[in-house]
Amino acid sequence: MVSFRAAFLRVLCILIIGLVLVALLLDVAVFNFFRSQALTAATNFTGTNATFVRTQASLHSPTAPAPATTAGWGHAEREKARQAFDAAHMRFKGAAKASFRLPLSDTDITVVNGVATHAWWSRVASGAWEPQTFRVFNQELRPGMVYVGFGEWVGVTGLFAAQRVKKAILMDADPRAYEELRANVKLNQASLSNRMETDPRCISSSRGKVKMHGNGGSGSSIVSQAWTTGMPEFEVDCLPLSELLAEYGVTTETDHVFVKIDTEGAESLILPSLREWVEASKKKPTIFLSMHNKANPDQRKAIVAVLNLFPFYAVLPGRTSDVDLGPEADKGECKAGVALHPNPHGNRFLESALCSWCDYLVTTDATRANVVCPAEQKAGYRSGNVSALPVKLNVALMPNVWISLSLCLDSVTTFPGKKDRDYAGAALEATKFWVSLNTAKVIVTVVTEDDGFEARVVIKELRSAGAKIRRVQPDSTLGCVTSSQVMRMYAFEFPLILPEDIVVTSDVDAFPLSPKVLEPLNKSSYRVWVWQYIYSEKTGTTFPMSMIGMRARLWKTSVGIRTAEEWATFLPNTTYSSNRLKDIWGLDQIIVTRTLLANKLCSVNNPRLWRIVGLNPHAWNDGTICFHGQSEHAHTGNGGRYWRHLGNLEDPHEVANTIRKSFAAGVN
C-alpha cells in the first residue's frame, strides 16, 4: 500500500511539472502570437498615408504615397504614425520604471527596464559610462540649439541633450532599439517641455533602403562588423540630413545644429555625405563623431576633409589606441568639459593619423570651452603658456581662399584674338591645377539661359574636378560673354563663401604652376592683393583680373550690386552708353580698377590709369593695405614664374599636359 501511494505521488508530481511546462510554453506562444499580430497591425494601419514596415517602423517609406498636401511629413502626420506605433508595440506597457540622474545634469529622467537594464542605467548615472561624452555635451549644448543624434539606441545621450537645447531629434533605425527609445521619450516628454522628436530612419547621401543588422542592442549597424555576425538582417530607410532637417523645420540659416554620430561604423558613410551641407550652412554645425574601425582609404580621405572644415577640435581616446592621438588627446583635466585646440589652416587631420577607436569634436565656436574648461585646467595639456582661444572663427586664423572663374555657356566671344579659344576646356584644366595645389577652392560662375545646364558634360567634368558651380542668367544689356567676365567679381553671393573668405579673381585660361602663386596672401594685413600691379603702373592700363584678391565682405561693400546703367557711369568716354557695354572687352577690369582707386583701397603712380577710369589723379601711399605685385607675380609671358596664361591659338589640354610632364620631370 505504501509503495503504491509513493508511486502514485511520483506520477502526480511528474504530471504537475509537465502541466506547468506546457503552460509556460503556451504562454510564450500566445505572447508571441499577439505580439506578431500587434506588429502586423502596425505594418498597415488605416486612416493615414504612412506605411510602417516591421523592420523599420518607417515614418515615410519612399515607396509609400506621401501626404497629398505636403512633400514631406508634417508634425500631425508624424504624431499619428507614432501613436499607431505605440499602440501596436506593447512590450513596455506596465514595464518597471526607475528614475536616474545623468552625470553633470540637475534633472532626473525616468526609463524602462529593457535591453538597457536599470543596472546599466545605474552605471551610467555613476559616471562610469563614457564620461567624456557627458563632458562634451555639458560644454557644447546650450539653449537655442537643435540636437540631432544618429544612433541614439535607448536615448541616453538624447535625454541629456533635451535638457539643454530647444529641440532634440533622436534617431535609431533598429526597430527593437527604437521601440525602447520611444518608451523612454514618452516617459520624459512632459517634464522636458515636449522638446524631443523620435525618428526611425538613418542618414545617408540620398533617399533609399539599406540593409541593417541588429538585435536591439547598442551594436546595430548598416555596415558589416565582427559583432553583427549572426544578428537579424532587415531593411531600413535612409535620407539626407538636409531633407530630415527640412521636415522638422530646422534651417542652418538661423539654427545652430549639434550633430552626434555614434553609428557603429556607419560614420564612414554618414560623415562624407555631410560635407556639402556643412559648407552650405550659414550657421556652421558642431559635430561629435565616434569612430568604429570601419573606413576605407577613400572614406578616410572624405572624413578628414570634413573635420578640417572646422577651426577648433578635441580628440577623445576610445577603447583602444590604434594611432598616436598626439599631445592634444583628452586626459580628463577638464571636469565639466573638454579643451579645444585650433586648426588654423584646416590641415590638422591626416588620413594616416585618423583613429579607428576614438571620438572627435569639431566646432567653429570656442566660447563655452573658454568658460567650462578654463586655461588653468589645461596645464600639461599643451606645452607652454595656454591662453584663451578666440571664441569665433578668426579673420586671420582660418579664411578659405576661393579662385573665382567664369564661363559663358550660351555663346562664344567675337572679340579679336579671343574668339578661337576653348574656354570650356581651359576652365576644366585651370580647375584641376588650382585644386591640385591644395591651398584654394574653386568656384566657377556659369552664365547661361539653359535651365538644363547641369546635364552638360563640361558641368559634370568641372564638378568632378572639384569646382563649385554657381549659375547666373546673362544680363540682357551685357550679353553672355561680358556678363561672365563681370560676374566673377560677385562670387561673394555664393552661400558657401563666408564674409572673411578671400576671393581671388582669375581667368579660366590662366594656369597656376606653383603653390607660391598664392604666397602674397600670407601677408594678411593687406585688404587688397593685385598680382599684376607693376604691369598696370608701368603701362597705365587697368588692373588685370588675373589676379585680384579681397575678402568676400570687401568685394560686397566695394563692388556692390550694380546695374548696367550704373556701370556705364564708370566709363570716361561718354560715347559709351549702357547698350554698348557688351562691346567693351575688359569692362570688369574698368569696374574693379575704378572701385579700388575711388574707395582708396589702392593707389597707382600713373596719371594715365586714373584718367582711363574717369578719375582725377591723386596718388597716395597705399603700401600698408594694397599688395603691389611685382614682375615675379605676373604670368610667365610677362616675366613671372608662378602661373601661365594661354596664348591665342594654344590648346588648353595640350598646354596642360605639357605642364604636367614638366612637373613629373621635376621642371618648374
C-alpha positions as CSV (number, residue, x, y, z in Angstrom):
1,M,0.0,0.0,0.0
2,V,2.8,2.3,0.9
3,S,4.7,1.6,-2.3
4,F,1.6,2.1,-4.3
5,R,0.9,5.5,-2.7
6,A,4.6,6.6,-3.2
7,A,4.3,5.6,-6.9
8,F,1.1,7.5,-7.3
9,L,2.6,10.6,-5.8
10,R,5.6,10.4,-8.1
11,V,3.4,10.1,-11.1
12,L,1.2,13.0,-9.9
13,C,4.3,15.2,-9.4
14,I,5.5,14.4,-12.9
15,L,2.1,15.3,-14.3
16,I,2.0,18.6,-12.4
17,I,5.5,19.5,-13.6
18,G,4.6,18.6,-17.2
19,L,1.4,20.8,-17.0
20,V,3.5,23.7,-15.7
21,L,6.0,23.3,-18.6
22,V,3.1,23.1,-21.1
23,A,1.5,26.2,-19.6
24,L,4.8,28.2,-19.8
25,L,5.3,27.1,-23.4
26,L,1.7,28.1,-24.3
27,D,2.2,31.4,-22.5
28,V,5.2,32.2,-24.7
29,A,3.5,31.1,-27.8
30,V,0.4,33.2,-27.0
31,F,2.6,36.2,-26.2
32,N,4.5,35.9,-29.4
33,F,1.3,35.4,-31.4
34,F,-0.3,38.5,-30.1
35,R,3.0,40.4,-30.4
36,S,3.2,39.4,-34.1
37,Q,-0.4,40.5,-34.6
38,A,0.3,43.8,-33.0
39,L,3.3,44.3,-35.2
40,T,1.3,43.3,-38.2
41,A,-1.3,45.9,-37.2
42,A,1.4,48.5,-37.1
43,T,2.6,47.5,-40.5
44,N,-0.5,48.8,-42.3
45,F,-2.7,50.9,-40.0
46,T,-5.7,52.7,-41.5
47,G,-6.6,56.3,-41.6
48,T,-3.2,57.7,-42.7
49,N,-0.9,57.6,-45.7
50,A,2.0,56.2,-43.6
51,T,3.5,52.8,-44.2
52,F,5.1,51.1,-41.2
53,V,7.4,48.2,-42.1
54,R,8.1,45.6,-39.5
55,T,11.8,46.0,-39.8
56,Q,11.9,49.8,-39.7
57,A,8.6,51.3,-38.5
58,S,9.4,53.9,-41.2
59,L,7.6,57.2,-40.9
60,H,7.9,57.8,-44.7
61,S,8.9,54.9,-46.9
62,P,10.0,56.0,-50.4
63,T,7.5,53.5,-51.8
64,A,4.6,54.8,-49.8
65,P,2.3,57.6,-51.0
66,A,3.2,60.9,-49.4
67,P,0.5,63.1,-47.9
68,A,-1.4,64.9,-50.5
69,T,-0.7,68.4,-49.1
70,T,3.0,68.2,-48.4
71,A,6.2,67.0,-49.9
72,G,7.5,65.6,-46.6
73,W,5.9,64.7,-43.3
74,G,4.5,67.4,-41.0
75,H,4.1,67.2,-37.3
76,A,0.5,65.9,-37.4
77,E,1.3,63.1,-39.7
78,R,4.4,62.0,-37.6
79,E,2.4,62.1,-34.4
80,K,-0.4,60.0,-35.8
81,A,2.1,57.5,-37.1
82,R,3.9,57.3,-33.7
83,Q,0.6,56.8,-31.8
84,A,-0.2,53.9,-34.0
85,F,3.3,52.5,-33.5
86,D,3.0,52.9,-29.7
87,A,-0.4,51.2,-29.7
88,A,1.0,48.2,-31.6
89,H,4.2,47.8,-29.6
90,M,3.1,46.8,-26.1
91,R,6.4,45.3,-24.9
92,F,7.0,48.1,-22.3
93,K,3.4,48.6,-21.2
94,G,3.5,48.1,-17.5
95,A,7.2,47.5,-17.5
96,A,9.2,48.5,-14.4
97,K,10.3,52.1,-14.4
98,A,13.0,53.9,-12.4
99,S,14.5,57.4,-12.2
100,F,18.1,58.3,-12.6
101,R,20.2,61.5,-12.8
102,L,22.7,61.6,-15.6
103,P,26.2,62.9,-15.0
104,L,26.5,66.7,-15.0
105,S,22.8,67.0,-15.0
106,D,20.4,68.5,-12.5
107,T,17.2,66.8,-13.8
108,D,16.0,63.3,-13.1
109,I,14.9,61.1,-16.0
110,T,12.6,58.0,-15.9
111,V,13.4,55.0,-18.0
112,V,12.1,51.5,-18.6
113,N,13.9,48.3,-17.6
114,G,14.6,46.9,-21.1
115,V,17.6,45.9,-23.2
116,A,19.2,48.7,-21.3
117,T,18.6,47.4,-17.8
118,H,18.2,49.5,-14.7
119,A,21.5,48.1,-13.5
120,W,23.1,49.6,-16.7
121,W,21.4,52.9,-16.1
122,S,22.8,53.0,-12.6
123,R,26.2,52.5,-14.1
124,V,25.6,55.5,-16.4
125,A,24.4,57.6,-13.5
126,S,27.5,56.8,-11.5
127,G,29.7,58.3,-14.3
128,A,31.3,55.0,-15.3
129,W,29.9,55.0,-18.8
130,E,31.5,57.3,-21.4
131,P,32.2,60.2,-19.0
132,Q,33.9,62.2,-21.9
133,T,30.5,62.2,-23.8
134,F,28.8,64.0,-20.9
135,R,31.6,66.4,-20.6
136,V,31.4,67.3,-24.3
137,F,27.6,67.6,-24.1
138,N,27.8,69.7,-20.9
139,Q,30.2,72.1,-22.6
140,E,28.7,72.4,-26.1
141,L,25.0,72.1,-25.8
142,R,23.1,75.3,-24.9
143,P,19.7,76.9,-25.2
144,G,18.6,77.7,-28.7
145,M,20.5,74.9,-30.3
146,V,19.0,71.9,-32.2
147,Y,20.4,68.5,-31.3
148,V,20.3,65.6,-33.9
149,G,21.5,62.3,-32.7
150,F,22.3,59.4,-35.1
151,G,22.4,56.0,-33.4
152,E,20.5,57.1,-30.2
153,W,19.9,53.5,-29.1
154,V,17.7,53.8,-26.0
155,G,18.1,57.6,-25.7
156,V,20.8,58.1,-23.1
157,T,22.5,60.9,-24.9
158,G,19.3,62.4,-26.3
159,L,17.7,62.5,-22.9
160,F,20.6,64.6,-21.7
161,A,20.6,66.8,-24.7
162,A,16.9,67.5,-24.4
163,Q,17.6,69.2,-21.1
164,R,19.8,71.8,-22.7
165,V,18.5,72.6,-26.2
166,K,15.3,73.9,-27.8
167,K,14.7,70.8,-29.9
168,A,16.2,67.3,-29.9
169,I,15.7,64.8,-32.8
170,L,16.6,61.3,-31.7
171,M,17.2,58.7,-34.4
172,D,17.7,55.0,-34.4
173,A,16.9,52.7,-37.3
174,D,17.0,49.4,-35.3
175,P,13.2,48.7,-34.7
176,R,13.8,47.0,-31.4
177,A,16.0,49.8,-30.1
178,Y,13.6,52.4,-31.5
179,E,10.8,50.8,-29.5
180,E,12.7,51.2,-26.2
181,L,13.8,54.7,-27.3
182,R,10.1,55.7,-27.9
183,A,9.1,54.3,-24.5
184,N,11.8,56.3,-22.7
185,V,11.0,59.5,-24.6
186,K,7.3,59.2,-23.8
187,L,8.1,58.9,-20.1
188,N,10.1,62.2,-20.1
189,Q,8.4,64.2,-22.8
190,A,6.2,66.3,-20.5
191,S,9.0,67.0,-18.0
192,L,11.2,68.2,-20.8
193,S,8.6,70.5,-22.4
194,N,7.9,68.2,-25.4
195,R,11.3,69.1,-26.9
196,M,12.0,65.6,-28.2
197,E,11.2,64.1,-31.6
198,T,12.0,60.5,-32.5
199,D,12.7,59.2,-36.0
200,P,13.3,55.6,-37.0
201,R,15.3,56.3,-40.2
202,C,19.1,56.6,-40.9
203,I,21.1,59.3,-42.6
204,S,22.8,58.8,-45.9
205,S,23.7,60.8,-49.1
206,S,20.3,60.0,-50.7
207,R,16.9,58.6,-50.0
208,G,16.6,54.8,-50.2
209,K,16.6,51.5,-48.4
210,V,19.7,49.8,-46.9
211,K,20.4,46.5,-45.1
212,M,20.9,46.7,-41.3
213,H,22.0,44.0,-38.8
214,G,20.7,44.5,-35.3
215,N,19.1,42.9,-32.2
216,G,18.1,45.9,-30.2
217,G,21.5,46.3,-28.6
218,S,23.9,49.1,-28.9
219,G,25.9,47.4,-31.7
220,S,23.4,47.5,-34.6
221,S,24.8,48.9,-37.8
222,I,24.2,49.3,-41.5
223,V,27.8,48.2,-42.2
224,S,29.2,44.8,-41.6
225,Q,31.1,44.5,-38.3
226,A,32.6,41.5,-36.5
227,W,30.0,41.8,-33.7
228,T,27.0,42.0,-36.1
229,T,27.6,38.4,-37.4
230,G,24.5,36.4,-36.7
231,M,22.3,39.3,-35.9
232,P,18.9,39.5,-37.7
233,E,19.0,41.4,-41.1
234,F,16.3,43.9,-42.1
235,E,15.8,46.9,-44.4
236,V,15.8,50.5,-43.1
237,D,15.0,53.8,-44.8
238,C,17.6,56.5,-45.1
239,L,17.5,60.1,-46.3
240,P,20.0,63.1,-46.4
241,L,20.4,65.2,-43.3
242,S,19.3,68.3,-45.1
243,E,16.0,66.7,-46.0
244,L,15.4,65.5,-42.5
245,L,16.0,68.9,-41.0
246,A,13.7,70.5,-43.6
247,E,10.9,68.1,-42.4
248,Y,11.4,69.3,-38.9
249,G,11.6,73.0,-39.8
250,V,15.2,73.3,-38.9
251,T,17.4,75.6,-41.0
252,T,21.1,76.4,-40.7
253,E,20.3,80.0,-41.8
254,T,19.2,80.6,-38.2
255,D,19.7,77.4,-36.2
256,H,23.0,76.1,-34.7
257,V,22.8,72.3,-35.1
258,F,24.7,69.9,-32.9
259,V,25.2,66.6,-34.7
260,K,26.1,63.4,-32.7
261,I,27.2,60.4,-34.8
262,D,27.5,57.1,-33.0
263,T,26.6,54.5,-35.6
264,E,28.9,51.6,-35.0
265,G,30.9,52.0,-38.2
266,A,28.3,53.8,-40.4
267,E,30.1,57.1,-39.7
268,S,32.3,56.1,-42.7
269,L,29.2,56.6,-44.9
270,I,27.5,59.4,-43.0
271,L,30.2,62.0,-42.4
272,P,31.4,62.2,-46.0
273,S,27.7,62.8,-47.1
274,L,27.6,65.9,-44.8
275,R,30.4,67.9,-46.5
276,E,28.3,70.0,-48.8
277,W,25.7,70.5,-46.1
278,V,28.4,71.8,-43.7
279,E,29.9,74.1,-46.4
280,A,26.5,75.5,-47.3
281,S,25.4,76.1,-43.7
282,K,25.3,79.8,-42.8
283,K,25.5,78.8,-39.1
284,K,28.1,76.1,-39.0
285,P,27.1,73.0,-37.0
286,T,29.0,71.4,-34.2
287,I,29.8,67.7,-34.8
288,F,30.6,65.0,-32.2
289,L,31.8,61.9,-34.0
290,S,32.6,58.4,-32.7
291,M,34.9,56.2,-34.9
292,H,34.3,52.4,-35.0
293,N,37.1,50.9,-37.1
294,K,35.3,50.9,-40.5
295,A,36.6,53.3,-43.1
296,N,38.4,52.5,-46.4
297,P,41.0,54.9,-47.8
298,D,38.5,56.9,-49.8
299,Q,36.2,57.3,-46.9
300,R,39.1,58.3,-44.6
301,K,40.0,61.0,-47.0
302,A,36.4,62.2,-47.1
303,I,36.2,62.2,-43.3
304,V,39.4,64.1,-42.9
305,A,38.1,66.7,-45.4
306,V,35.0,67.3,-43.3
307,L,36.9,67.5,-40.0
308,N,39.3,70.1,-41.5
309,L,36.5,72.4,-42.3
310,F,36.4,73.4,-38.6
311,P,38.8,75.8,-36.8
312,F,38.6,74.1,-33.4
313,Y,38.7,70.5,-32.3
314,A,39.1,68.0,-29.5
315,V,40.3,64.4,-29.6
316,L,39.0,61.9,-27.0
317,P,40.6,58.4,-26.7
318,G,38.4,55.4,-27.2
319,R,38.5,51.8,-26.1
320,T,41.8,51.1,-27.9
321,S,44.8,53.2,-29.1
322,D,45.5,52.2,-32.7
323,V,47.3,55.5,-33.6
324,D,49.1,58.2,-31.7
325,L,46.4,60.8,-31.0
326,G,49.1,63.3,-30.1
327,P,49.6,65.6,-27.1
328,E,46.1,67.1,-27.7
329,A,44.3,63.9,-26.7
330,D,41.9,64.5,-23.9
331,K,43.1,63.3,-20.5
332,G,40.2,64.4,-18.4
333,E,41.7,67.6,-16.9
334,C,38.5,69.5,-17.6
335,K,36.0,68.0,-15.2
336,A,32.9,69.5,-16.9
337,G,34.2,70.0,-20.5
338,V,37.0,69.4,-22.9
339,A,39.9,71.5,-24.1
340,L,39.6,72.7,-27.6
341,H,42.6,73.2,-29.9
342,P,43.0,75.4,-33.0
343,N,43.1,74.1,-36.5
344,P,44.0,77.4,-38.2
345,H,44.9,76.2,-41.6
346,G,42.5,73.4,-42.0
347,N,45.2,70.7,-42.2
348,R,45.4,69.2,-38.7
349,F,43.7,65.9,-39.6
350,L,45.5,63.4,-41.8
351,E,44.3,60.2,-43.4
352,S,47.2,58.3,-42.0
353,A,46.5,59.5,-38.4
354,L,42.8,59.1,-38.4
355,C,41.9,56.9,-35.4
356,S,39.7,53.7,-35.6
357,W,38.5,53.9,-32.0
358,C,38.2,57.4,-30.7
359,D,35.8,60.5,-30.6
360,Y,36.3,63.8,-32.5
361,L,34.6,67.1,-31.6
362,V,34.8,69.8,-34.2
363,T,33.3,73.3,-33.9
364,T,33.6,76.9,-35.1
365,D,32.9,78.4,-31.7
366,A,35.1,78.2,-28.6
367,T,33.0,80.4,-26.4
368,R,31.9,77.7,-24.0
369,A,35.2,75.9,-23.9
370,N,36.9,79.1,-22.6
371,V,34.3,79.2,-19.8
372,V,33.8,75.5,-18.9
373,C,37.4,74.5,-19.5
374,P,39.5,77.5,-18.3
375,A,43.1,77.8,-19.1
376,E,44.4,76.6,-15.7
377,Q,42.8,73.2,-16.3
378,K,44.8,72.8,-19.5
379,A,48.2,72.8,-17.8
380,G,50.1,69.9,-19.2
381,Y,47.6,69.6,-22.0
382,R,49.7,71.7,-24.3
383,S,53.2,72.9,-23.7
384,G,54.0,76.5,-22.9
385,N,51.6,79.1,-21.7
386,V,48.0,78.5,-22.6
387,S,45.7,81.4,-23.3
388,A,42.0,81.5,-24.1
389,L,41.1,80.6,-27.7
390,P,39.4,83.1,-29.9
391,V,35.7,82.5,-29.5
392,K,34.7,82.7,-33.1
393,L,36.2,81.9,-36.5
394,N,39.0,84.5,-36.6
395,V,39.6,86.5,-39.8
396,A,43.4,85.9,-39.8
397,L,43.0,82.4,-38.3
398,M,41.3,80.4,-41.0
399,P,39.9,82.1,-44.1
400,N,39.2,79.9,-47.1
401,V,40.7,81.1,-50.4
402,W,38.4,80.9,-53.4
403,I,39.6,81.2,-57.0
404,S,36.7,82.8,-58.9
405,L,36.5,81.8,-62.6
406,S,33.6,82.4,-65.0
407,L,32.4,80.8,-68.2
408,C,29.7,81.7,-70.7
409,L,27.9,78.6,-71.9
410,D,25.5,80.2,-74.5
411,S,27.8,81.8,-77.0
412,V,31.5,82.4,-77.9
413,T,33.2,85.7,-78.0
414,T,33.7,87.5,-81.2
415,F,36.4,89.8,-79.8
416,P,39.6,89.8,-82.0
417,G,42.3,87.4,-80.7
418,K,39.8,85.8,-78.3
419,K,37.2,84.1,-80.5
420,D,39.1,80.9,-81.2
421,R,39.9,79.9,-77.7
422,D,38.5,76.8,-76.0
423,Y,37.3,78.5,-72.8
424,A,35.4,75.5,-71.5
425,G,38.4,73.2,-71.9
426,A,40.6,75.9,-70.3
427,A,38.2,76.2,-67.3
428,L,38.4,72.5,-66.7
429,E,42.2,72.4,-66.8
430,A,42.5,75.5,-64.7
431,T,40.3,74.0,-62.1
432,K,42.4,70.9,-62.0
433,F,45.6,72.9,-61.5
434,W,44.1,75.1,-58.7
435,V,42.6,72.1,-56.9
436,S,45.9,70.2,-57.1
437,L,47.7,73.0,-55.1
438,N,45.6,72.1,-52.0
439,T,45.6,75.8,-51.0
440,A,42.4,77.1,-52.5
441,K,38.9,76.1,-53.5
442,V,37.5,76.9,-57.0
443,I,34.1,78.5,-57.8
444,V,33.1,78.7,-61.5
445,T,30.3,81.1,-62.3
446,V,28.5,79.7,-65.4
447,V,26.3,82.2,-67.3
448,T,23.5,80.6,-69.3
449,E,19.8,80.8,-70.0
450,D,19.7,77.0,-70.2
451,D,17.8,75.6,-67.1
452,G,19.1,72.1,-68.1
453,F,22.8,73.2,-67.9
454,E,23.5,70.6,-65.2
455,A,23.3,67.9,-67.9
456,R,26.1,69.3,-69.9
457,V,29.3,67.4,-70.0
458,V,31.5,70.4,-69.1
459,I,29.5,71.0,-65.9
460,K,29.8,67.4,-64.8
461,E,33.6,67.5,-65.5
462,L,34.0,70.7,-63.6
463,R,32.2,69.3,-60.6
464,S,34.2,66.1,-60.8
465,A,37.4,68.1,-60.9
466,G,36.4,69.8,-57.6
467,A,34.8,73.1,-58.7
468,K,31.7,74.6,-57.1
469,I,29.2,75.8,-59.7
470,R,27.3,79.0,-59.4
471,R,24.8,79.6,-62.2
472,V,23.5,83.1,-63.2
473,Q,21.4,84.4,-66.0
474,P,23.1,86.6,-68.6
475,D,22.4,90.3,-68.3
476,S,20.2,91.4,-71.2
477,T,22.4,94.5,-71.7
478,L,25.8,92.9,-71.3
479,G,25.1,89.6,-73.1
480,C,26.5,86.3,-72.1
481,V,30.3,86.8,-72.6
482,T,30.6,90.2,-70.8
483,S,28.2,89.0,-68.1
484,S,30.5,86.1,-67.4
485,Q,33.5,88.4,-67.1
486,V,31.7,90.7,-64.7
487,M,30.0,88.1,-62.6
488,R,33.3,86.6,-61.2
489,M,33.5,89.7,-59.0
490,Y,30.2,88.7,-57.4
491,A,31.3,85.2,-56.2
492,F,30.6,86.5,-52.7
493,E,26.9,85.8,-53.4
494,F,27.6,82.1,-53.4
495,P,26.4,80.7,-50.0
496,L,29.5,78.6,-49.3
497,I,31.7,81.7,-49.3
498,L,31.9,83.3,-45.9
499,P,32.4,87.0,-45.4
500,E,36.0,86.6,-44.2
501,D,37.0,84.2,-47.0
502,I,39.4,85.6,-49.6
503,V,38.1,85.6,-53.2
504,V,40.7,85.9,-55.9
505,T,39.5,86.5,-59.5
506,S,41.4,84.8,-62.3
507,D,40.9,83.9,-66.0
508,V,39.8,80.4,-67.0
509,D,42.9,80.3,-69.3
510,A,45.4,81.1,-66.5
511,F,47.1,78.0,-65.1
512,P,49.0,78.1,-61.8
513,L,52.4,76.4,-61.9
514,S,53.3,76.5,-58.2
515,P,51.7,77.0,-54.7
516,K,53.9,80.1,-54.5
517,V,51.4,81.8,-56.7
518,L,49.2,82.4,-53.6
519,E,52.1,83.3,-51.2
520,P,51.1,87.0,-51.2
521,L,48.0,86.1,-49.3
522,N,50.3,85.2,-46.3
523,K,50.6,88.9,-45.7
524,S,47.2,89.1,-44.1
525,S,47.4,92.8,-43.1
526,Y,46.6,93.7,-46.7
527,R,43.0,94.5,-47.7
528,V,43.6,94.0,-51.4
529,W,46.1,92.0,-53.4
530,V,46.8,93.0,-57.0
531,W,49.2,90.4,-58.6
532,Q,50.0,92.4,-61.8
533,Y,50.2,95.8,-60.1
534,I,53.6,96.7,-61.5
535,Y,52.3,96.0,-65.1
536,S,49.5,98.5,-64.7
537,E,51.7,101.1,-63.1
538,K,54.2,100.9,-65.9
539,T,51.7,100.8,-68.8
540,G,48.8,102.9,-67.4
541,T,46.3,100.1,-68.1
542,T,43.6,98.8,-65.8
543,F,44.4,96.1,-63.2
544,P,44.2,92.6,-64.9
545,M,41.6,90.3,-63.3
546,S,44.3,87.7,-63.1
547,M,44.7,88.1,-60.2
548,I,42.9,90.4,-57.8
549,G,42.0,89.3,-54.2
550,M,39.8,90.7,-51.5
551,R,37.8,89.3,-48.6
552,A,34.3,88.5,-49.6
553,R,32.8,91.2,-47.4
554,L,35.0,93.8,-49.1
555,W,34.0,92.6,-52.6
556,K,30.4,93.0,-51.5
557,T,30.8,96.5,-50.0
558,S,33.1,97.9,-52.7
559,V,31.6,96.4,-55.9
560,G,28.1,96.0,-54.5
561,I,25.1,95.1,-56.6
562,R,25.0,97.4,-59.6
563,T,23.1,97.6,-62.9
564,A,24.4,98.1,-66.4
565,E,23.3,101.7,-66.3
566,E,25.5,102.3,-63.2
567,W,28.4,100.5,-64.8
568,A,28.1,102.9,-67.8
569,T,28.8,105.8,-65.5
570,F,32.2,104.3,-64.7
571,L,33.4,105.0,-68.2
572,P,35.1,108.3,-69.0
573,N,34.1,108.2,-72.7
574,T,30.5,109.5,-72.9
575,T,30.1,107.8,-76.3
576,Y,29.7,104.6,-74.4
577,S,26.0,104.2,-73.5
578,S,24.7,101.3,-71.4
579,N,23.6,99.5,-74.5
580,R,27.2,99.4,-75.8
581,L,28.7,97.8,-72.7
582,K,28.8,94.4,-74.2
583,D,31.2,95.8,-76.8
584,I,33.9,96.5,-74.2
585,W,36.4,93.8,-73.6
586,G,37.7,94.3,-70.0
587,L,34.6,96.0,-68.6
588,D,35.2,94.1,-65.4
589,Q,38.8,95.5,-65.2
590,I,37.5,99.0,-65.6
591,I,34.9,98.5,-62.8
592,V,37.3,97.0,-60.3
593,T,40.1,99.4,-61.0
594,R,37.9,102.4,-60.6
595,T,36.4,100.9,-57.4
596,L,39.8,100.3,-55.9
597,L,41.1,103.8,-56.7
598,A,37.9,105.7,-55.8
599,N,37.5,103.9,-52.5
600,K,41.1,104.5,-51.5
601,L,41.8,100.8,-51.3
602,C,44.7,101.0,-53.8
603,S,46.6,103.8,-55.5
604,V,48.9,104.0,-58.5
605,N,51.6,106.4,-59.6
606,N,50.5,106.7,-63.2
607,P,48.1,109.6,-64.1
608,R,47.0,107.8,-67.3
609,L,45.4,105.0,-65.4
610,W,43.4,107.4,-63.2
611,R,42.0,109.1,-66.3
612,I,41.2,105.8,-68.1
613,V,38.7,105.1,-65.3
614,G,37.4,108.7,-65.2
615,L,39.1,109.9,-62.0
616,N,41.4,112.8,-61.3
617,P,44.9,111.6,-60.4
618,H,45.7,111.8,-56.7
619,A,48.2,109.2,-55.8
620,W,48.8,108.4,-52.1
621,N,50.7,105.9,-50.1
622,D,48.7,102.6,-50.0
623,G,51.7,100.4,-49.0
624,T,50.1,99.0,-45.9
625,I,46.7,97.9,-47.3
626,C,47.3,97.1,-51.0
627,F,49.7,94.4,-52.2
628,H,51.7,95.6,-55.2
629,G,52.6,92.5,-57.3
630,Q,56.0,92.7,-58.9
631,S,57.3,91.2,-62.1
632,E,57.7,87.7,-60.5
633,H,53.9,87.8,-59.8
634,A,53.0,88.3,-63.4
635,H,52.3,85.5,-65.8
636,T,55.3,83.8,-67.5
637,G,54.8,85.8,-70.7
638,N,55.5,89.0,-68.7
639,G,58.5,87.6,-66.8
640,G,56.6,85.9,-64.0
641,R,57.3,82.5,-62.6
642,Y,54.3,81.0,-60.9
643,W,51.5,81.0,-63.4
644,R,51.0,80.8,-67.2
645,H,48.4,82.5,-69.4
646,L,47.4,80.7,-72.7
647,G,48.2,82.3,-76.0
648,N,45.6,83.0,-78.7
649,L,45.8,79.6,-80.5
650,E,47.1,77.3,-77.8
651,D,45.0,74.2,-77.0
652,P,44.4,74.2,-73.2
653,H,44.6,70.4,-72.9
654,E,47.9,70.2,-74.8
655,V,49.4,73.0,-72.7
656,A,48.1,71.3,-69.5
657,N,49.7,68.0,-70.5
658,T,53.0,69.7,-71.2
659,I,52.9,71.4,-67.8
660,R,52.2,68.1,-66.1
661,K,55.0,66.4,-67.9
662,S,57.4,69.1,-66.8
663,F,56.1,68.6,-63.2
664,A,56.7,64.9,-63.5
665,A,60.3,65.6,-64.7
666,G,60.9,67.9,-61.8
667,V,61.0,71.0,-64.0
668,N,59.0,74.0,-62.8
